[in-house]
Amino acid sequence: MHLVPESLLIAGSFLLFLSIFITKLSTRLGIPALIIFLLVGMAAGHEQWGGIDFHNPIAAQLLGAITLSLILFTGGIETEYKHIRPILWNGILLATVGILITTFSVGLFIWGITALWAGSIQFTLLEGLLMGSIVASTDAAAVFAIIRAKNMHLKANLSPMLELESGSNDTMAWFLMFLFRTLLLTNQVISPMEAIWIFIQEMVVGGVAGLLVGKIMLVLLDKLRLANRSLYPGLMLAVVIFTYSATHFLHGNAFLAVYLLGLILGNKDFPHKKSIIQFCQGVAWLMQIIMFIMLGLLVYPGKLIPIAGIGLLLSIFLMFIARPLSVFISLFFSKTLHLKHKIFISWVGLRGAVPIVFATYPLLDNIHQADVIYHIVFFVVLTSILFQGTTLSPLAKWLQLEAPKVEPHEPTIQLSKEVDSALIEVIVPQDSPAIGKKIVQLSFPENVLIVLIKRNGVYVIPRGDTVIIAFDLLMIMAEKKQAIHLIKEQLGIVH
């Protein structure tokens, strides 16, 4: 169905409304919302149903780049460095060595299995390695969405490590995809030293760009006084897109640059930080819905049937062999992660938007069997989100890796950075030593005040004789920010 602009707006708004509406159904059924968006796109573009005739890899790639930039930036700005510092080396190993192992193991497998398959689909070794690089990286959008949507709190710093890996491993996957794509297009051999030099160049340029823009933005946000505070989120959006595009133009790794930009800004205070983060979260989620619908529109369901056998074999190999192999080898020397931790990390190898976006590059380059590659990658993503995404929470419980859900809440009010005070919201743990005590009996530091209590959905104005009970949500004002850790100790909250 060919659409005029007005019809396109009607169809697009309806698909967006439908996708958002049925996220409620996905929650009830325990199905990740991401797969719902893909299926909506597939259904809307179905050839036999008078679907939308959308075959525009350029638009999908551009939208995918913007969306992934926002997702990685949002992931970075929400990550506290103190949480990732203990697991930084493990995350780097997974994002580099793990990607290499996954790429080459998948490449060899798809090359060998298509040779034995003796069907119409045959991959050369180089095409198999291109496929391996495309599906190698875990997806930040999928990992962030599923872990946070299910409100999972994991032991042994697993959550920050998984988010660090998924937010940074696109760097290595992009480099390998670019390398094998170049080899296929030019039919030239690149020496190992030349490949290493290209990798170093991309890492250095991307790292320097992210650090430089981050430092400049900290100064700019501190000095800039815009007439309308609602312009700050727009300014940040422009900076993220500029950082991605400028780094890409300079032949650096743009994904690394935007992630570092977010990480730098997220670990410093600046005016309107909370509103900027909330804006980025909302826009990233909205763009993610639109992107998944568009990626679904690029798929022809009829073309999934011929590749279903190879796609299923590749999915099984990736989930049960390639991903665990990369995790266990990468983390072999880790002293903090035990067997059950590595088993869970192996199962969190979620594939999502990144592999599908990467698969649009061969389509645009008219690489041999690019259409087959795209549909196989799509099939792998569907099975990954469907089977791995729906079983993450049960597996964490079975391995006894879920931690009590008693983290401090982000305050709904943000104080100016010029004020040496802090306003925090914390939930009283069920084993807190403060339970059963009156507020006046708490050994809080001076100039600390409990200003409001939320108890069983009802707000209570605290008095000196108000007794603290388990799972109270306390809004606490501390005149000195340094008193925060003392407050948490008194309430039995250890981070």
N, C-alpha and C positions, 0 to 999 in steps of 0.2 A: 504494500500500500504506500503510494507516494503522497507526501503530505505537504500542503501549503503552510506558510509560517503559523497562521492562526490554528490550523488543525494540529500542527506539531506542538504548539503550546498547550492545547487542550489534552492531547495524548500524553505529553510529558508530565503535566501537572497531575493528571489522573494516576499515572504510574507511580509518581512520587507519593501521592496521598495513599494509594493502595499499599505501597511498600511500608510506609510508616505505620499505617493502621494495623497491618498484619504482624508487626513485630510483637504485638501483644499475644497473638496466637503462637508465635515462635517461642516465647517465654513459657507459655503453658505446656507446650509439647516438648520443651527441652531441646529444640532445634536452634542452632545459631542463626541469628538474624541475617548474617551475610549470605547464607545459602538461599534464603527467601528472596533477597534482592536479585541474585543471579537467576533464579527460577522465574521471577516476574519478567526479567528482561528476555529470557528464552521464550516464554509464552507469548510475549508481546511481538516477538519477531518471527514467530512460527510461520513457515511458508504456507502451510495448508489452512491456516486460520485467518488469512487476509491480514497478516501481521505487518508491522512497520518495516519497510525496506531500508534498513540501515546497515551499510557496509562502509564505514569510514574509519579505518585504523588510525589515520592522522588525528582525528578529533579524539578518539579513545586514548591515544598515546599522550596527547597534550593534556587532556583532562586527568589522565592517570598520573602524569608527572606533577601537576599542581596538587592533586589530592595526596599523593604519597609524600610530597614535601611538607604539606600541612600536618599530616599524621606523624611524620618523623619529628617535626619541630615541636608539636604538642607533646609527643612522648618525651622529648628531651627536656622541655621546660617543666614537665611534671616530675622529673627524676631528680631526686636529691643525691648529690655526689657522695654524701656520707653513707648512703645505702648501697651504692654500687662499688665503693672503694674496696670492700673486703672480697668482692667477687669479680673485680675488674679483669684480672688475668684470665680467669675461667671464661668470661664472656668474650674476650678477645680471641682466645683459642678456638672457641666454638664458631666465631664469626669469620675466622680465616682458615685454619687447618680443617675445621669441620666442613666448610664449604668446598674446599679442595677435594676432600675424600668423597663427599656426596656427589660432586660433579663427575669425577672420574669413574666412580663405581656405577652410577646411573648410565653414563655414556657407554661404558663397556657392556653393561647389561642390555641396553636397548639395541646396540649394534649386534650383539650375539643373538638376542631373542628374535629379531626380525630376520636374521639370516636363517635361523632354524625354523621360523614360522613359514617360510617359503610362500608367502602370500604376495599381494600386490604392494604392500608397504615394505620397503627396504630402506634401511638407513646405513649410510657410510659411518665410519668411526668418527669423523669430524662432525657430521650431523648429529650423531649420538651424543657427543660431548657438548654440542650447542644445546641440545635438549636437557642434558644434565645440568648445565649452568643456569638454564632458565628456571628449573624446578628446585634448584639447590637451596635457595634461601627461605627461611621461615618468614612469615609475613607479619610485619608490625601491626597492621590494621586488624588482622585476625586474632593475633595473640592479645593485643590490648582490649579488643572488643569482648572476647570470650572470658578472659580472666576477670575483667572488671565488671562485665555484665552479670557474671555468676557470683560476684563479690567474694572471690577466692583469696584467702590469706594463707600463704604457704610458709613452711618452716625453712630454715637454713638459707635464708635470703634467695629462695628460688624465684620469687616473683620479679625482683629487680634484675636478676641474672637473665631470666627469659626475655624480659623486655629489653635489656641491653643488647642481647644477642639479636633479637628480631629487629631492633632499631638500627643495628650497625652492620649486619651481615649482608645487606644489600650492596655494600661497597665492594666486597670481593666477588659476589655473584655478578654484579654489573660489569666488573672488569673482565671476568672470564667470558661472559656473554659477548661483550664487545670484541674480545680477542678472537674467539671462534667464528663470530660473524664476519670479522675482517678477513680471516683466513679463507672462509668460504666464498666471499665476494671477490677477492683478489687472486685466489689460487697461488698465493705466495707463502713461503715458509718463513716464519718468524723465529729467530734464534731464542733460546732461553734467556740470554742476557738482555736481549731487546725487550722481551716480554716483562722481565723484572724491572727494567728501566721505566717502561710505560706504567707499570703498577706503582712504582715509587713516585713517579711524577703525579699521578692521579691522587695518591694519598697525601702528598705534601701540599699540592695546590688546594685540594679540598679542605685539608686540615687548617692551613693558613687562612683560607678564605673564611671559614666558619669562625675561627678565633678572632680574626681582624674585625669582621662585621659585628660580632658579639661585643667586643670591647668598645667599638665606636658607638653602638646602640646604647650601651650602659651610660656612656657620657652624654649622649644626645637626649635620652629619656630623662636624665637627671636635670639637664639644663633647659630642655624645651618646655615651653609653657603654651600649649595650644589653647585657643579661645574656647573650643568645644571639646570636652573630655571624650565624647563619643568618637572623635577622630583618631584616638590612639589605637584602637583595634585595627582600623583601616590602614594606619601607618605600618603596623606590624605585619599585616598581610602583604603589603607592598614590599617590605624588606625581605620576607621569606621568599617570595617569588623572584625578587631581584637576586638574592643570594644563590638560589638554585640555578637560574638562567645564566648569570655572570660566571659562576664557577664552571658550569658546563661549557660555556664559550671559551674559557681559559684552559680547557682540557683537564679539568680537575674533577674529582668525584663529588658531584652535587649533593648526593644523598648524605654523605659524610658531613658536608659543609652545613646543611640545614639542621642536622641532628646536633652538631657541636654548638651551633648558634643557639638552639633551644636550651641545651645543657648549661651554657654560660649564663644566659638570662635567668634560667630557672633557679640558679643557686646564688643569685644576688637580689637585693631589694631595689625596686624602682617604682615610681608613681604609677598607679592604675594597673599594677601587675595582675591583680585578681580578675578585673574586668577583661583584660587582654587574654588571660588563660581561658576564661569562660567563653569568650568569643571564638577563640581558636578551636576549643572543644566542639562547640556547636557547628561551626563551619566545616570542620574536618569530618564530623559525623554526617552532615548533610551531603558533602561532596562525595563521601564514601558510598552513600546510598545511590547517588546519581551515577557514579563511576561503575558500580557493580551492575546496575541496570543496563548501562551502555555496553559493558563487556558481555552481558548476556545477550544483547541484541546482535552482537557480532557472530554469535554461534548459530549454526544451522543444525537443529536437533537431528535431522536426517543424516548428517555427517558424523554424528556421535556413534551410531550403531556399527559402522564398519570398523571403527577403531576401539570399540568397547573392550574387546579381548585383550589387545595390547595395553590399552589404558588401565585395565584392571590388574594385569600382571605387573605393570610398572608401579601402580599405587601400592600393591602388596609388597613389592621389593623395596620401595622407598620407605614405607612405614615400618617394616619388620627387619630389614637388613641394612639398607644404606644409611638411614638416620641413626639407628643404634650403633652401627659401626663407627660413624663419624663422632658420635658423642663419647663412646667408651675409649676410643683412641685419643681424642682431643683432651679428655679429662683423666687420662690414665694416671697422671702424677698428682692429681688433686688430693689433698689430705683432708679437706673439709666435706667432700661429697662422697656418700656411701652408695652401695648398690641400688637401694630403692630410690635415691635421688636421681641417679643416672637413668634408671628405668623410666621415671616420670619425665625427665628432660627429653629422653628419646621419643616419648609419645607426644610431646608438645611441638613436634615438627610440623606445625600447621602451615599449609600452603594457602595463599589467598590472592589478593589483588596483584601483588608484585610479579609472580610468575606469569599471570595473564597479560599484564602490561608489557613485560619483557618479551612475551611471545608476539606482540604486535610489531616489533622491529623486523624480524624476518619477513612478516607479511608486507611491510612497506618496501623492503629491499628485494622482493620477489625471489627470495631464496628458494631453492628446490624443496618441495614438500612443506613449505611454510604453513599452508593451510592445514595440513595433517598435524604438524607440530602444534599449532594453536589449539586444535580440537582435542588432541591428546592431553595437552597441558590443562585445558579446561576440565576435562574428565578427572584428572588427578586432583585438581583443586576441589571439585565437587565431593569426591570421595574422602579427601582429607578433612574438609570442614564437617562433613556429615558424620564420619566415624570417629575421628580424633576429637573434633570439637564437642561432640555430645557426650564423650566418655571421660573428659578431663576431670570433672568434679568427682565422679564415682571412683576413678583411679586414685585420685589424691586421698580420698577417704580410706580406700582399701589399703593404701601404702602408709596410712597414718601420717600424712604430710601436711594436713590442714592445721593451721594455728588458730587459736581463739580470735574471734573477730572483735578486737577491742583496740582499734587504732584511734588516735586523736582525729576529730573532725576538723575540716577546714572552717574557719570562722565565716559567718555570713556577713560580718562587718570587717572592713579592712582599715586599719589605722594608718595615718601618714607615717612615712619613714622618719620624718623629723621628730616624731614623738617617741621617747624612749620607753614605750609601753607595748604590751602585747595583749591581744584578746584571742583566747583559744577556746575550743570546745572539745571536751574529752568525755568518753563513756567510762563509767566506773566499772572495772572488771568484777566478775562475780566472786573472786577471791581477794578483793582489795581489803587492806587493813582498815580502810576508812568506813567500811560498811557497819552500820549500827551506831556510829558516832554522830554526835551533834556537830554542826558546823563550828560552833565555838570551841569544840574540843580538838579540832584539826590543827596540827602543828605547821600551818602554812607560814611562809616568810611574811615579814611585815609588808604592808602596802599591796596585799593580794586580796582580792574580793571576788566571791562567787556572786555574780550579778543576776543569774537566772538558772533555773533547773527545768529540764523537760523530763517528765516522768509519765510513762505509759501514754504518751501522746498529748499530755496536758502540761502546760507551762505553770510552774510554781515559783512565786517570788520568795527567795530564801530569807530566813531569819536566823538568828543565832541558835535557836533551839530546834531548827529543822534537821531531821535525822537523814543521813545518807543511806540509800539502799542500792542494791546491785542494778547495774545498767541505767543508772541516772545519767542523763546528758547534762554536763555542767558547763555553763559559759563563765569563764574565769578571766578577770582583768588583773594583769600583773603590771605594776608600775615600772619594774625593771625587767627587761627581757631575759636577763640572766637567771631569773627566779623560775623560769618555766621547767627546767629539769628537776628542781627541788619539788615543785608541785606534783609532777608525774611520779616521783619517788614516793611521796606521801600517799598517792592513790594506788600505788602498786603497778604502775604502767612502766614497763622497761622496754626500751628500743635500742 
